[in-house]
Amino acid sequence: MSIVVQQLINGLMLGSIYALIGVGYSLIFGVLRMLNLAQSYFLMAAPFIVLCLYHDIGMPAPLALLLAMAVMSALGVLLYFVSFAPVPQSHPLGGFVSSLAFGIVIQTIVVAKFGTLPHGFELGLPLSDITFGDIILSGAQLLTLVLSVIVMASMSVIIYSTRFGRNVRALAENDRAARLLGVRVRETVLMVFVISSLLAAIAGLLIAIRFENITTFLSDRFALKALAVIVIGGVADMRGAVLAGLLLGVAEVQFQAYLPAGWSEAFVWIAMILVLLAFPNGLFGGGIRRREV
């Protein structure tokens, strides 16, 4: 029984990471109907910014973490003006390709500075393990679970209970009508990019703290699966991304524990294909539907 609970905890930790990344994807897609592929590169870059600040400059770890998140949020604004604002929303691949190019530039800069070999990520944070009988909850796992819950709960409140959230949902449903009703489109979209970039940075930092090891290809494993998460949960559906991320994380860990190596990787994509065949809009309905006026 303790093994099952331990695997459930591991799965929730992994799923919370998927959920954070998936919510970031869903926010931007919901507003612009464009997929932001730079999200995965932001996830990778944030821990390396911390390394620069903490190891090279000697900045205290908490301050380095906060500053890295601020830098990634600012990069999100730059991403919007460089890769999305100039591209018409009617272009089928505009945002997709331009954000990918932006992300590759970021990765190239990081590789030029740090190379492609793994780097240790030890910040000396006071994270103590908690033991319940045979069940061990590491400090990093506890931090990941608690912070993920706080962030996702905060996002739910922001999107569904604030004026900004109403503006985001109005843009997602019908941008033309939202403009006519006085929604400040540019400011709202910019804030969405800031939040999305911040979510990617938090996810990347939690991964680095949990595994204490990072590479310039950190995003390959997590961000690609987060794309599967938003497809399974329903593209542009934030709540669907959270639920699908948690379910996928738990299921993947169970596959890793009880089936031969490699099956957990295949499971993610098999699950996505089966969901698309049975539920083309995702398990949770596909989020807000566009309306024409």
C-alpha positions as CSV (number, residue, x, y, z in Angstrom):
1,M,0.0,0.0,0.0
2,S,2.8,2.4,0.9
3,I,4.4,1.8,-2.6
4,V,1.1,2.8,-4.3
5,V,0.9,6.0,-2.2
6,Q,4.5,6.8,-2.9
7,Q,3.9,6.4,-6.6
8,L,0.8,8.5,-6.4
9,I,2.8,11.3,-4.8
10,N,5.5,11.1,-7.5
11,G,2.8,11.1,-10.1
12,L,1.1,14.2,-8.7
13,M,4.5,16.0,-8.5
14,L,5.1,15.2,-12.2
15,G,1.6,16.0,-13.2
16,S,1.7,19.4,-11.5
17,I,4.7,20.3,-13.7
18,Y,2.8,19.3,-16.8
19,A,-0.2,21.3,-15.6
20,L,1.7,24.5,-15.1
21,I,3.2,24.3,-18.6
22,G,-0.1,23.3,-20.1
23,V,-1.9,26.2,-18.6
24,G,0.6,28.6,-20.1
25,Y,0.0,27.0,-23.5
26,S,-3.7,27.2,-23.1
27,L,-3.8,30.9,-22.1
28,I,-2.0,32.2,-25.2
29,F,-3.8,29.8,-27.5
30,G,-7.2,30.8,-26.1
31,V,-6.5,34.5,-26.7
32,L,-4.7,34.5,-30.0
33,R,-5.5,31.0,-31.4
34,M,-1.8,30.6,-31.9
35,L,0.5,28.1,-30.3
36,N,3.5,29.5,-28.4
37,L,6.4,27.1,-28.9
38,A,8.8,29.4,-27.1
39,Q,7.2,28.3,-23.9
40,S,9.4,25.2,-23.7
41,Y,12.6,27.2,-24.2
42,F,11.5,29.6,-21.4
43,L,11.2,26.6,-19.1
44,M,14.8,25.6,-20.0
45,A,16.3,29.1,-19.7
46,A,15.0,30.1,-16.3
47,P,17.3,27.7,-14.3
48,F,20.3,28.8,-16.3
49,I,19.6,32.4,-15.4
50,V,19.5,31.4,-11.7
51,L,22.9,29.6,-12.2
52,C,24.4,32.9,-13.6
53,L,23.0,34.9,-10.7
54,Y,23.7,32.5,-7.9
55,H,27.1,31.0,-8.9
56,D,28.7,33.7,-11.1
57,I,27.5,36.8,-9.3
58,G,26.9,35.4,-5.8
59,M,23.4,36.5,-5.4
60,P,21.3,34.9,-2.6
61,A,19.3,31.9,-4.0
62,P,15.8,33.3,-3.2
63,L,16.6,36.6,-4.9
64,A,18.1,34.8,-7.9
65,L,15.0,32.7,-8.3
66,L,12.7,35.8,-8.1
67,L,14.9,37.8,-10.6
68,A,15.0,34.8,-13.0
69,M,11.2,34.8,-13.0
70,A,11.1,38.5,-13.6
71,V,13.5,38.2,-16.5
72,M,11.4,35.5,-18.1
73,S,8.3,37.6,-17.7
74,A,10.0,40.5,-19.5
75,L,11.1,38.0,-22.2
76,G,7.5,37.1,-22.6
77,V,6.7,40.7,-23.5
78,L,9.5,40.8,-26.0
79,L,8.3,37.5,-27.5
80,Y,4.9,39.1,-28.1
81,F,6.2,42.1,-29.9
82,V,8.8,40.2,-31.9
83,S,6.9,37.0,-32.8
84,F,3.2,37.5,-32.4
85,A,2.2,41.2,-32.8
86,P,3.6,41.5,-36.4
87,V,1.9,38.2,-37.5
88,P,-1.8,38.3,-38.6
89,Q,-4.0,36.0,-36.5
90,S,-5.4,34.6,-39.8
91,H,-1.9,33.2,-40.7
92,P,-2.2,29.4,-39.9
93,L,1.5,28.9,-38.9
94,G,2.7,32.5,-38.2
95,G,2.9,32.4,-34.4
96,F,3.8,28.7,-34.4
97,V,6.9,29.3,-36.6
98,S,8.0,32.7,-35.2
99,S,7.8,31.6,-31.6
100,L,9.8,28.5,-32.4
101,A,12.4,30.7,-34.0
102,F,12.5,32.9,-30.9
103,G,12.9,29.9,-28.7
104,I,15.7,28.5,-30.8
105,V,17.6,31.8,-30.5
106,I,17.2,31.6,-26.7
107,Q,18.5,28.0,-26.7
108,T,21.4,28.9,-28.9
109,I,22.5,31.7,-26.5
110,V,22.2,29.3,-23.5
111,V,24.2,26.6,-25.3
112,A,26.9,29.2,-26.2
113,K,27.3,30.1,-22.6
114,F,26.8,26.7,-20.8
115,G,27.4,24.0,-23.5
116,T,25.3,20.9,-23.8
117,L,26.6,18.9,-20.9
118,P,24.5,18.6,-17.7
119,H,25.0,21.1,-14.9
120,G,24.3,20.7,-11.2
121,F,21.6,22.8,-9.7
122,E,22.2,23.0,-6.0
123,L,21.1,26.2,-4.3
124,G,21.4,25.1,-0.7
125,L,17.7,25.7,0.0
126,P,16.5,24.4,3.4
127,L,14.2,21.7,2.1
128,S,13.7,18.9,4.6
129,D,12.2,15.5,3.8
130,I,9.0,14.4,5.5
131,T,8.5,10.7,6.4
132,F,5.1,9.0,7.0
133,G,6.0,5.5,7.9
134,D,7.4,4.0,4.7
135,I,6.3,7.0,2.6
136,I,8.9,9.7,1.9
137,L,8.0,13.1,0.7
138,S,11.2,15.0,-0.2
139,G,11.4,18.7,0.4
140,A,11.6,19.4,-3.3
141,Q,8.5,17.3,-3.9
142,L,6.6,19.1,-1.2
143,L,7.7,22.5,-2.6
144,T,6.5,21.4,-6.1
145,L,3.1,20.2,-4.9
146,V,2.4,23.2,-2.6
147,L,3.6,25.9,-5.0
148,S,1.8,24.2,-7.9
149,V,-1.5,24.2,-5.9
150,I,-1.0,27.8,-5.0
151,V,-0.3,28.9,-8.5
152,M,-3.1,26.9,-10.1
153,A,-5.6,28.1,-7.5
154,S,-4.5,31.7,-8.0
155,M,-4.8,31.3,-11.8
156,S,-8.3,30.0,-11.4
157,V,-9.3,33.0,-9.2
158,I,-7.6,35.4,-11.7
159,I,-9.3,34.0,-14.8
160,Y,-12.8,33.3,-13.4
161,S,-13.2,36.0,-10.7
162,T,-11.4,39.2,-11.8
163,R,-11.9,41.9,-14.4
164,F,-8.7,40.9,-16.1
165,G,-10.0,37.3,-16.3
166,R,-13.3,38.4,-17.8
167,N,-11.3,40.3,-20.4
168,V,-9.2,37.2,-21.2
169,R,-12.4,35.1,-21.6
170,A,-14.0,37.8,-23.7
171,L,-11.1,37.9,-26.1
172,A,-11.0,34.1,-26.2
173,E,-14.7,34.0,-27.1
174,N,-14.8,36.9,-29.6
175,D,-12.0,39.4,-29.9
176,R,-14.0,41.8,-32.1
177,A,-16.9,42.0,-29.7
178,A,-14.4,42.4,-26.8
179,R,-13.0,45.5,-28.6
180,L,-16.4,47.0,-29.1
181,L,-17.2,46.5,-25.4
182,G,-14.0,48.4,-24.4
183,V,-11.6,45.6,-23.5
184,R,-8.0,46.9,-23.7
185,V,-6.8,44.2,-26.0
186,R,-3.1,45.1,-26.2
187,E,-2.7,45.4,-22.4
188,T,-4.7,42.2,-21.8
189,V,-2.7,40.2,-24.3
190,L,0.6,41.5,-22.9
191,M,-0.4,40.4,-19.4
192,V,-1.3,36.9,-20.7
193,F,2.2,36.6,-22.2
194,V,3.7,37.8,-18.9
195,I,1.7,35.2,-16.9
196,S,2.4,32.4,-19.4
197,S,6.1,33.1,-19.4
198,L,6.1,33.2,-15.6
199,L,4.4,29.8,-15.4
200,A,7.0,28.4,-17.7
201,A,9.8,29.8,-15.5
202,I,8.2,28.4,-12.3
203,A,7.8,25.0,-13.9
204,G,11.5,25.0,-15.1
205,L,12.8,26.1,-11.7
206,L,10.7,23.4,-9.9
207,I,12.1,20.8,-12.2
208,A,15.7,22.0,-11.6
209,I,15.2,22.0,-7.8
210,R,13.6,18.6,-7.8
211,F,16.2,16.8,-9.9
212,E,19.2,19.1,-9.1
213,N,20.5,18.7,-12.6
214,I,19.8,20.7,-15.8
215,T,20.7,20.6,-19.4
216,T,20.1,22.9,-22.4
217,F,17.6,20.3,-23.6
218,L,15.6,20.2,-20.4
219,S,12.4,21.2,-22.2
220,D,12.4,18.3,-24.6
221,R,10.8,15.8,-22.1
222,F,8.4,18.1,-20.3
223,A,7.2,20.7,-22.8
224,L,6.4,18.2,-25.5
225,K,4.3,16.2,-23.1
226,A,2.6,19.4,-22.0
227,L,1.4,19.7,-25.6
228,A,-0.2,16.3,-25.3
229,V,-1.8,17.5,-22.0
230,I,-3.6,20.5,-23.6
231,V,-4.8,18.2,-26.5
232,I,-6.1,15.6,-24.0
233,G,-7.7,18.2,-21.7
234,G,-9.1,20.4,-24.4
235,V,-7.1,23.1,-26.2
236,A,-7.6,26.6,-24.6
237,D,-9.3,25.0,-21.6
238,M,-7.3,25.9,-18.5
239,R,-9.1,23.6,-16.1
240,G,-8.8,20.8,-18.6
241,A,-5.1,21.4,-18.8
242,V,-4.7,21.1,-15.0
243,L,-6.8,17.9,-14.7
244,A,-5.2,16.3,-17.8
245,G,-1.7,17.2,-16.5
246,L,-2.4,15.6,-13.1
247,L,-4.0,12.5,-14.7
248,L,-1.1,12.1,-17.2
249,G,1.5,12.5,-14.5
250,V,0.0,9.9,-12.2
251,A,-0.5,7.4,-15.1
252,E,3.0,7.9,-16.4
253,V,4.6,7.2,-13.0
254,Q,2.4,4.0,-12.6
255,F,3.6,2.8,-16.0
256,Q,7.2,3.5,-15.1
257,A,6.8,1.5,-11.9
258,Y,5.0,-1.5,-13.1
259,L,5.7,-1.9,-16.8
260,P,8.9,-2.4,-18.9
261,A,11.0,0.7,-19.6
262,G,9.9,2.8,-22.5
263,W,6.1,2.1,-22.2
264,S,5.5,5.2,-20.1
265,E,6.8,7.4,-23.0
266,A,4.6,5.5,-25.5
267,F,1.6,5.7,-23.2
268,V,1.4,9.5,-23.4
269,W,1.1,9.6,-27.1
270,I,-1.1,6.6,-27.4
271,A,-3.5,8.2,-24.9
272,M,-3.5,11.4,-26.9
273,I,-4.4,9.6,-30.1
274,L,-7.2,7.6,-28.4
275,V,-8.6,10.8,-26.8
276,L,-8.6,12.6,-30.2
277,L,-10.4,9.6,-31.8
278,A,-13.1,9.5,-29.1
279,F,-13.3,13.2,-28.1
280,P,-12.0,15.5,-30.8
281,N,-12.4,18.6,-28.5
282,G,-10.6,16.9,-25.6
283,L,-11.9,15.2,-22.5
284,F,-13.2,18.4,-21.0
285,G,-14.8,20.1,-23.9
286,G,-12.2,22.2,-25.6
287,G,-12.5,25.4,-23.5
288,I,-14.2,28.6,-24.8
289,R,-15.7,28.4,-28.2
290,R,-15.3,31.3,-30.7
291,R,-18.4,33.2,-31.6
292,E,-18.8,35.4,-34.7
293,V,-20.5,38.7,-34.8
